[in-house]
Amino acid sequence: MDSFTAFGPSVHISTHPCLRAKLSQLRSIDANARETKTLVHDITLIVGCEALAACLKSTPSGTGETPVGSPYTVETILPHLALVPILRSGLGMLDDPRTYITLKPAIQTLLPDPVPVHHLGLFREPTTLQPVEYYNNLPYHRPSDTNPTYPDLAILLDPIIATGGTSVAAIQTLLEWGVKKVIVISVLGSEAGVKRAAAEGAEGQVEIWLGGCDKDVNDRGMIRPGMGDVGDRLFLTIGK
């Protein structure tokens, strides 16, 4: 995982060889919806594994017994966290494409226990490219030191950081809600959008973890070379 000096220490771009290969497959115009969903899921797992290794810690939580009768120390993770996918493309980072009976979040696969999943609905106004919130199911109560089970950390799932407007709006919402830190996990970002998102919050409050980063964004707010509109590709709404 690289931390590009141009972005500062809060931005991390994966150099995992398998991820690089899957990202090139995801860019292809020939990848169908099923392949797109699987590739987004797999890239999310790789980036998520790198991000969680750096941002979480294990702590003893009791004792257990192995099948041969030996005691061992049970460990859990801290801090308490919640997953927050941005609708609708963030759902591609949440649902496991290999099973439709039980939906297993990609990041949840890495976690030892289930965690809360909250949703934020944001879309870009097509003329101004400014984010518009249309759904928010964050609990009314806020995380606080007096409620230790409430999350200190929010994992924001946003597959594309293009202009950065959507990510910035979501980060601001989560910090205002009361979490102490926001980790953004994305498949791909643009240089300008990533810098904009990483500048939110106080020092150390926001980290960006990416599968890749492209240089340009066109006048429609699309990353170039990019991978198109991930939400449209996932849900077959291209040309809407």
Sine and cosine of phi, psi and omega as CSV:
sin_phi,cos_phi,sin_psi,cos_psi,sin_omega,cos_omega
0.00,0.00,0.82,-0.57,0.02,-1.00
-0.99,-0.13,0.62,-0.78,0.21,-0.98
-0.95,-0.33,0.98,-0.22,-0.09,-1.00
-0.93,0.36,0.77,-0.63,-0.02,-1.00
-0.88,0.48,-0.47,0.88,0.01,-1.00
-0.91,0.42,-0.43,0.90,-0.02,-1.00
-0.99,-0.14,-0.41,0.91,-0.10,-0.99
1.00,-0.09,0.08,-1.00,-0.13,-0.99
-0.95,0.31,-0.15,0.99,-0.04,-1.00
-1.00,0.04,-0.07,1.00,-0.02,-1.00
-0.91,-0.41,0.77,-0.64,-0.07,-1.00
-0.77,-0.64,0.81,-0.59,-0.02,-1.00
-0.89,-0.46,0.83,-0.55,-0.11,-0.99
-0.92,0.38,0.60,-0.80,0.12,-0.99
-0.90,-0.44,0.25,0.97,-0.04,-1.00
-0.87,0.49,0.81,-0.58,-0.05,-1.00
-0.85,0.52,-0.64,0.77,0.00,-1.00
-0.91,0.40,-0.63,0.77,0.04,-1.00
-0.90,0.44,-0.69,0.73,-0.01,-1.00
-0.85,0.52,-0.67,0.75,0.01,-1.00
-0.92,0.39,-0.68,0.73,0.00,-1.00
-0.93,0.38,-0.57,0.82,0.04,-1.00
-0.90,0.44,-0.64,0.77,0.04,-1.00
-0.92,0.40,-0.57,0.82,0.07,-1.00
-0.92,0.39,-0.64,0.77,-0.02,-1.00
-0.92,0.39,-0.52,0.86,0.00,-1.00
-0.92,0.40,-0.41,0.91,-0.15,-0.99
-0.91,0.42,0.68,-0.73,0.08,-1.00
-0.91,0.42,-0.33,0.94,-0.05,-1.00
-1.00,0.09,-0.14,0.99,0.01,-1.00
-0.95,0.30,0.86,-0.51,-0.01,-1.00
-0.99,0.16,0.00,-1.00,-0.10,-1.00
-0.88,0.48,-0.66,0.75,-0.01,-1.00
-0.91,0.40,-0.69,0.73,0.03,-1.00
-0.91,0.42,-0.63,0.77,0.02,-1.00
-0.87,0.48,-0.71,0.70,-0.02,-1.00
-0.89,0.46,-0.67,0.74,0.00,-1.00
-0.91,0.41,-0.66,0.75,-0.01,-1.00
-0.93,0.37,-0.65,0.76,0.06,-1.00
-0.87,0.49,-0.70,0.72,0.02,-1.00
-0.87,0.49,-0.73,0.68,-0.06,-1.00
-0.92,0.40,-0.66,0.75,0.03,-1.00
-0.90,0.43,-0.64,0.77,0.04,-1.00
-0.87,0.50,-0.64,0.76,0.02,-1.00
-0.88,0.47,-0.69,0.73,-0.05,-1.00
-0.93,0.38,-0.76,0.65,0.01,-1.00
-0.90,0.43,-0.65,0.76,0.00,-1.00
-0.89,0.46,-0.64,0.77,0.02,-1.00
-0.89,0.46,-0.67,0.74,0.01,-1.00
-0.92,0.40,-0.67,0.75,-0.03,-1.00
-0.92,0.39,-0.72,0.69,-0.05,-1.00
-0.92,0.39,-0.55,0.84,0.03,-1.00
-0.89,0.46,-0.55,0.83,-0.03,-1.00
-1.00,0.07,-0.45,0.89,-0.18,-0.98
-0.96,-0.26,-0.24,0.97,0.00,-1.00
-0.94,-0.35,0.29,-0.96,0.12,-0.99
-0.68,-0.73,0.46,-0.89,0.06,-1.00
-1.00,-0.08,0.51,-0.86,-0.02,-1.00
-0.57,-0.82,0.60,-0.80,0.03,-1.00
-0.88,0.47,0.65,-0.76,0.00,-1.00
-0.75,-0.66,0.16,0.99,-0.01,-1.00
0.52,-0.86,-0.28,-0.96,0.03,-1.00
-0.77,-0.64,0.41,-0.91,0.05,-1.00
-0.65,-0.76,-0.04,-1.00,-0.01,-1.00
-0.75,-0.66,0.72,-0.69,0.01,-1.00
-0.99,0.14,0.19,-0.98,0.02,-1.00
-0.87,0.49,-0.33,0.95,0.03,-1.00
-0.99,-0.12,0.20,0.98,0.10,-0.99
1.00,0.07,0.18,0.98,-0.02,-1.00
-1.00,-0.07,0.65,-0.76,0.03,-1.00
-0.98,0.22,0.43,-0.90,0.08,-1.00
-0.50,-0.86,0.31,-0.95,0.00,-1.00
-1.00,0.04,0.83,-0.55,0.07,-1.00
-0.99,0.14,0.70,-0.72,0.00,-1.00
-0.86,-0.52,0.50,-0.86,0.11,-0.99
-0.75,-0.66,-0.07,-1.00,-0.06,-1.00
-0.90,-0.43,0.45,-0.89,0.13,-0.99
-0.69,-0.72,0.45,-0.89,0.04,1.00
-0.99,0.13,0.15,-0.99,0.12,-0.99
-0.90,0.43,0.65,-0.76,-0.10,-1.00
-0.66,-0.75,0.26,-0.97,0.10,-1.00
-0.70,-0.71,0.52,-0.86,0.09,-1.00
-0.99,-0.10,0.69,-0.72,-0.03,-1.00
-0.73,-0.69,1.00,-0.04,0.10,-1.00
-0.98,0.19,0.60,-0.80,0.10,-0.99
-1.00,0.01,0.82,-0.57,0.03,-1.00
-0.96,0.29,0.64,-0.77,0.06,1.00
-0.96,-0.29,-0.33,0.94,-0.11,-0.99
-0.92,0.38,-0.42,0.91,0.04,-1.00
-0.90,0.44,-0.35,0.94,0.05,-1.00
-0.89,0.45,-0.45,0.89,0.05,-1.00
-0.92,0.40,-0.34,0.94,0.06,-1.00
-1.00,-0.06,-0.08,1.00,-0.08,-1.00
-0.97,-0.25,-0.71,0.70,-0.08,-1.00
-1.00,0.10,0.66,-0.75,0.09,-1.00
-0.99,0.14,0.88,-0.48,-0.05,-1.00
-0.95,0.31,-0.13,0.99,-0.07,-1.00
-1.00,0.00,-0.17,0.98,0.04,-1.00
-0.59,-0.81,0.71,-0.71,0.03,-1.00
-0.90,-0.43,0.14,0.99,0.06,-1.00
-1.00,0.07,-0.78,0.63,0.13,-0.99
-0.84,-0.54,0.77,-0.64,-0.01,-1.00
-1.00,0.08,0.90,-0.43,-0.05,-1.00
-0.95,-0.33,0.93,-0.37,0.00,-1.00
-0.86,0.52,0.61,-0.79,0.02,-1.00
-0.84,0.54,-0.77,0.64,0.00,-1.00
-0.93,0.38,-0.59,0.81,0.01,-1.00
-0.87,0.50,-0.49,0.87,0.04,-1.00
-0.85,0.53,-0.53,0.85,-0.03,-1.00
-0.99,0.14,-0.36,0.93,-0.12,-0.99
-1.00,0.05,0.56,-0.83,-0.04,-1.00
-0.95,0.31,-0.40,0.92,-0.02,-1.00
-0.65,-0.76,0.40,-0.92,0.06,-1.00
-0.88,0.47,0.53,-0.85,0.05,-1.00
-0.77,-0.64,0.31,-0.95,0.03,-1.00
-0.88,0.47,0.56,-0.83,0.09,-1.00
-0.84,-0.54,0.90,-0.44,0.04,-1.00
-0.93,-0.38,0.47,-0.88,-0.06,-1.00
-0.87,-0.49,0.65,-0.76,0.15,-0.99
-0.86,-0.50,0.79,-0.62,0.05,-1.00
-0.98,-0.22,0.89,-0.45,0.00,-1.00
-0.68,-0.73,0.64,-0.77,0.15,-0.99
-0.71,-0.70,0.36,-0.93,0.02,-1.00
-1.00,-0.05,0.80,-0.60,0.11,-0.99
-0.89,0.45,0.82,-0.57,-0.20,-0.98
-0.90,0.44,-0.42,0.91,-0.02,-1.00
-1.00,0.06,-0.76,0.65,-0.05,-1.00
-1.00,0.01,-0.31,0.95,-0.08,-1.00
0.90,0.43,0.32,0.95,0.03,-1.00
-1.00,0.05,0.57,-0.82,-0.03,-1.00
-0.96,0.29,0.61,-0.79,0.06,-1.00
-0.81,-0.59,0.84,-0.54,0.01,-1.00
-1.00,0.08,0.76,-0.65,0.03,-1.00
-0.82,-0.57,-0.10,1.00,0.02,-1.00
-0.41,-0.91,0.65,-0.76,0.02,-1.00
-0.44,-0.90,0.92,-0.40,0.02,-1.00
-0.91,-0.41,0.49,0.87,0.15,-0.99
-0.89,0.45,0.63,-0.77,0.02,-1.00
-0.86,0.51,0.46,-0.89,0.03,-1.00
-0.91,0.41,-0.58,0.81,0.03,-1.00
-0.95,0.30,0.48,-0.88,-0.04,-1.00
-0.96,-0.27,0.50,-0.87,0.13,-0.99
-0.86,0.50,0.60,-0.80,0.02,-1.00
-0.37,-0.93,0.28,-0.96,0.00,-1.00
-0.91,0.41,-0.39,0.92,-0.01,-1.00
-1.00,0.10,-0.12,0.99,0.05,-1.00
-0.83,-0.56,0.99,0.14,-0.17,-0.99
-0.90,0.43,-0.29,0.96,0.00,-1.00
-1.00,0.09,-0.22,0.98,0.04,-1.00
-0.96,0.28,0.51,-0.86,-0.11,-0.99
-0.95,0.32,0.67,-0.74,0.18,-0.98
-1.00,0.00,-0.42,0.91,-0.11,-0.99
-0.83,-0.55,0.73,-0.68,0.11,-0.99
-0.93,-0.36,0.78,-0.62,0.09,-1.00
-0.99,-0.15,0.96,-0.28,-0.05,-1.00
-1.00,0.00,0.85,-0.53,-0.03,-1.00
-0.97,-0.24,0.96,-0.29,-0.04,-1.00
-0.65,-0.76,0.98,-0.21,-0.18,-0.98
-0.89,0.46,-0.48,0.88,-0.05,-1.00
-0.79,-0.61,0.78,-0.62,0.16,-0.99
-0.92,-0.38,0.99,-0.10,-0.06,-1.00
-1.00,-0.05,-0.99,0.11,0.08,-1.00
-0.98,0.21,-0.35,0.94,-0.03,-1.00
1.00,-0.02,-0.14,0.99,-0.07,-1.00
-0.88,0.47,-0.69,0.72,-0.01,-1.00
-0.91,0.42,-0.71,0.70,0.01,-1.00
-0.89,0.46,-0.67,0.74,0.01,-1.00
-0.87,0.49,-0.72,0.69,0.00,-1.00
-0.88,0.48,-0.66,0.75,0.00,-1.00
-0.93,0.37,-0.66,0.75,0.03,-1.00
-0.88,0.48,-0.71,0.70,0.02,-1.00
-0.87,0.50,-0.67,0.74,0.02,-1.00
-0.87,0.49,-0.69,0.72,-0.04,-1.00
-0.94,0.34,-0.63,0.77,0.03,-1.00
-0.93,0.38,-0.63,0.78,0.06,-1.00
-0.92,0.40,-0.53,0.85,0.04,-1.00
-0.90,0.43,-0.55,0.84,0.10,-0.99
0.77,-0.64,-0.01,1.00,0.05,-1.00
-0.92,0.38,0.46,-0.89,-0.03,-1.00
-1.00,0.09,-0.40,0.92,-0.06,-1.00
-0.49,-0.87,0.54,-0.84,0.06,-1.00
-0.83,-0.55,0.81,-0.59,0.11,-0.99
-0.95,-0.31,0.88,-0.48,0.03,-1.00
-0.99,-0.12,0.83,-0.56,0.07,-1.00
-0.93,-0.36,0.84,-0.54,-0.06,-1.00
-0.71,-0.71,0.46,-0.89,0.07,-1.00
-0.98,0.22,-0.68,0.73,-0.09,-1.00
-0.48,-0.88,0.58,-0.81,0.07,-1.00
-0.67,-0.74,0.23,-0.97,0.17,-0.99
-0.98,-0.17,0.39,-0.92,-0.02,-1.00
-0.86,0.52,-0.74,0.67,-0.04,-1.00
-0.91,0.41,-0.68,0.73,-0.03,-1.00
-0.91,0.41,-0.65,0.76,0.00,-1.00
-0.92,0.40,-0.69,0.73,0.04,-1.00
-0.86,0.50,-0.66,0.75,-0.02,-1.00
-0.90,0.43,-0.71,0.71,-0.01,-1.00
-0.92,0.38,-0.63,0.78,-0.04,-1.00
-0.93,0.37,-0.34,0.94,-0.02,-1.00
-0.99,0.16,-0.12,0.99,-0.02,-1.00
-0.96,0.28,0.45,-0.89,0.08,-1.00
0.96,0.29,0.05,-1.00,0.08,-1.00
-0.98,0.22,0.18,-0.98,-0.01,-1.00
-0.85,0.52,0.78,-0.63,0.02,-1.00
1.00,0.06,-0.06,1.00,-0.04,-1.00
-0.99,0.11,-0.39,0.92,-0.09,-1.00
-0.75,-0.66,0.75,-0.66,0.15,-0.99
-0.79,-0.61,0.58,-0.81,0.01,-1.00
-0.89,-0.45,0.81,-0.58,0.03,-1.00
-0.86,-0.51,0.82,-0.57,-0.18,-0.98
-0.79,-0.61,0.47,-0.88,0.18,-0.98
-0.99,0.14,-0.47,0.88,0.00,-1.00
-0.17,-0.99,0.21,-0.98,-0.01,-1.00
-0.59,-0.80,0.78,-0.62,0.05,-1.00
-0.96,-0.30,0.31,-0.95,-0.13,-0.99
-0.99,0.13,-0.70,0.72,-0.26,-0.96
-0.95,-0.31,0.43,-0.90,0.19,-0.98
-0.77,-0.64,0.74,-0.68,-0.03,-1.00
-0.99,0.12,-0.04,-1.00,-0.09,-1.00
-0.94,0.33,-0.17,0.99,0.09,-1.00
-0.99,-0.14,0.12,0.99,0.03,-1.00
0.98,0.21,0.37,0.93,0.01,-1.00
-0.98,-0.21,0.69,-0.72,0.02,-1.00
-0.93,0.36,0.63,-0.78,0.10,-0.99
-0.83,-0.56,0.74,-0.68,0.00,1.00
-0.93,0.36,-0.48,0.88,0.14,-0.99
0.89,0.47,-0.45,-0.89,0.02,-1.00
-0.48,-0.88,0.34,0.94,0.00,-1.00
0.98,0.21,-0.27,-0.96,0.02,-1.00
-1.00,0.06,0.95,-0.31,-0.09,-1.00
-0.89,0.45,-0.64,0.77,0.02,-1.00
-0.87,0.49,-0.70,0.71,0.04,-1.00
-0.89,0.45,-0.64,0.77,-0.01,-1.00
-0.93,0.37,-0.59,0.81,0.00,-1.00
-0.94,0.33,-0.61,0.79,-0.14,-0.99
-0.93,-0.36,0.22,0.98,0.10,-0.99
0.82,0.57,0.70,0.71,0.05,-1.00
-0.93,-0.38,0.44,0.90,0.02,-1.00
-0.89,0.46,0.74,-0.67,0.02,-1.00
1.00,0.03,0.22,0.98,-0.03,-1.00
-0.90,0.43,0.00,0.00,0.00,0.00
